[in-house]
Every structure is written in structure tokens, then in C-alpha cells.
Amino acid sequence: MNLHSILSILVFSPLLGIIVLAIIPKAQEKAIKAVGFLATLPALLLSLAVYAHFLAGKNLSDFSVSVPWIQFRGINVQEPIFSVYYELGINGFQLLMVVLTSVISTLAAIGACKFIKKEWKGYFMLFLLLVTGMLGVFTAENLILFFIFFEVTLIPTFFLIGKWGYFEKEKAAYSFLIYNGLGSAVLLIVIMVLFAKTGTTNIEMLKQMVADPQLFKGGFKLGLFIALLVAFGVKLPIFPLHSWMLRVHVQAPPSVVMIHSGILLKIGAYGLIRFGMGIFPQQFEKLATLIAILGVINLLYGAFLAFIQTDFKMVLAYSSISHMGIVLIGLAAMNEAGIQGAIFQAVSHGLISALLFFLVGVLYERTDTSLIENLGGLAKGMPLAAGFLLAGAMASLGLPGMSGFVSEFMAFLGLFKVQPWIAAVGTIGIIMTAAYLLRAVLGMTYGKAHREFDGVLDLRGVELVPVFVLMALIVLIGVYPSVLSSPLQATLETIMLGLGG
């Protein structure tokens, strides 16, 4: 197989599943579920093959592809005025996000077979379209292609929430669409301005051309960066652009929340690193203190509100806001430790949140509730689920030996080097994280039993696959962080070179 075609096959392979699903009668539930799951495997296997290619010491640029795609010509002009190329590529950071996406997508497909109770054909067709969009976002090498894939993720997510969610699903879906649509509009304006000024949307070329003071004045670049910060801040989300995310995490079906919390939120972090820090490094540095403060606000705001919630879904929703603050804290450090910690946090939180939301989905399916007080005594009735829930909480609060510890330690280490007072305030959020997670999880597992769990089945069969896989990856990163840091070395060197470090 030609290496240059690998990424295209990886990105678009889920579409083959959509074609197969289109010809399967909607009454054939088992066949639809089987195809929905199997269609995620090519991307998973290819992403692991690319990772193995890297481990063998070979260059990831072997997979890059660039061919002419769209050309704009003037009247009576032979040469194109503007050209847009179909460009896919992968570096160490992108590789980690692609592997994360493919792993969680496959596990979410398993979850969907358990949690989705109707219209499986429509669900899996939208699900596979969403997977294609996410894989495209993390492999696109120009802003136009990135934006197209970015928009592709919005449409299926809207319908997946609005059609298969819970009681206030329509409100959650429209809230998601409005906020993310406005963020997309701001992003599109930035892309069009850059395209008009430079004649290219290739990310590497933009890094060089934006640095030219003849093309872009300092104040103009600062305005573009602030617009990018807002656009990706909605996705992350940054306080106060977060309210839509709470509704989605509570109302969307568990398999969709696994994707949303595990991958879609990380597009915000990816955009800030790849485009904000990559294309506008000086402007990022100017606003680094502000970004650090926003990160601490996210961390504390999410932690304190998570502490007072009575619904475990809301605890996890506010926890996601809090943990995304750690990403901002790491990036604001503007040093290698901080940036590496931010990327680690993006990957780590993706795995931990997917695990916890899967477990919450299982509990809700069994008991028809996610209220903490109604799940008291869980350890006696569902010991396996309670054990993994406690292990997931330990990972989230940063227990040594798990992925959460590595990411939080490095992010705060980076910020303590440059902004010790802001970092010191942020550590209160770490303490609060332990408080709200232990309060919630211990209240559910060993708290006073308000219901009998007799006859309620523990984790079993295929449900154990996502739980074991996610838990194994969380522990692997915790005890052997080189699985993430090794691919990131070249990317970090490039970022630090752009920052002048």
C-alpha cells in the first residue's frame, strides 16, 4: 500500500460503513450494530500502524499528501489567483490525537450497542460521519480543509444529541449548535482574512508568512489571535462560554458523551496549540498571563460547582470544565514542561472522561437514575462497577501511577516556573478536585443505601471491553509516560523554536 494514501484511507474509511448501512434493512438490528462497530476498526488499525511506523524510527512525513484541489482564476488569467490543496499530514501531536480518536470511537461504538434503543441505522450512519470529521480535523494540513472537517463534526453531533438524548435533548442540541456555530463563524472570518492576505491556507506556510511584518502589523495579528482564542475557547470550553457543554453532557446519550468529552472538547485545545500558538506565537505570549488566569478560573469554577452537585452527570460535566483549565494553565506557561503537560492533559482527560461517562451510562441503564444519593450502597450491589468508578475517580484527581498525575504535575510545574502566584492559586483547584470526586464517588459506592440492588446486574460481557481498555491505557500512561512524550519531542521542539525558546 502506498504510504501517501494511508491517511486518506484512515480518514474516510468510516464512510464505507455508511454505504453498507444504507443498503441494510433497518429491521436487521444485529447486522446494523455489527457494521457500525466494524466500520471503526480500519481507522483504529491504521492509526496503530502509523504509531508503529513511528516507533520503528521512520519519519511521519512519509504519510503526507498534497494535491491540487480548488483553484480560483481571474478573467483572462491562466495562472490561478488562489489555490487550495487537498493536504493531509501527521506529526507527533496529531498522531496522539488520531490514536485517541480512533480508540474512543471504537469503544463508543460498543457503548452505542448497549445504550441506543431505537433507530440504530440512522444513529450509526451519523456516528460514522462524525468519526470521519474528527479524524479529518486532526490530519488536515490547511485551514480550509480543517474548517470543512470541523463543520462536518457539528452536523451529526447536533442530530445525535437531539434525536437520541434524554428529556431536554432538543434544548441541549440547539444550545450546542448555536454556541459552536458562532465559534465556527469567528474561525471562518480568521481563515478568510489569512487567505486573502497571504493567498494560502497551508499551515506551515502561514507560520512563515504571518511572521512577516510587511504583511501583518502587530495589532492586526493580535486581533486575529483573540478571534482564534474565542473560536476555540467555545469548543474547549473557556468560562464563560461553557453553559452549552453542561447541557450536552447531561442530556446526550452516554456513547455520544464519550465522544464529546473525550475528543470533541480536545479540538479546542488542539486548535489553540496548532494554530494559536503555532501561527501567532508572539501574540500568544502577550496574552499568556490572561490565559493563565482564565485557566485558573476554569479550574476553580468547575471544581467548586462540581462539589455542590447532586447529579453525578453534572459532577462530571463541571469536572470537564475544571480539567480543561489545566490545559490553559500548561499552555500559558509557554515552556516545554507546561505545553507537554497541556497535551498530556488533553489525552488523559479524553480517556478518563470516556471511562467515567461509560460507567455512568451503565448505571443509568440499570437504575434509571444518576443522582448520587439514589446510588448509595453501589459497592454491595455492583462491586465491579463501583471498583472501576473509584479507579476512574482516582485517575481524575491525579493519583500517582495514573495518567492524570503526569499531566497535572507537568502543567503546574511549567506555570510555577514563570507565574508562581497564579499557579499557587490554581493548586486550590487540585485540592477541590479530590474533595468533589471523593464526595461523589464514595457517596455512591459506600454511602447510605437508599435502594436495593438485588437483581441489578453488574458489569458483564461486552461492557467490560471499554472499561478494561480505557483503564489499561490510563495506567500505561501513568507508569510509562514515554508512550506520549516520545512522539511529542519533535513537535515540542518546533513549538519552542517558534516561541523563541
Order of alpha helices (4+ residues) and beta strands (2+ residues): alpha-alpha-alpha-beta-beta-alpha-alpha-alpha-alpha-alpha-alpha-alpha-alpha-alpha-alpha-alpha-alpha-alpha-alpha-alpha-alpha-alpha-alpha-alpha
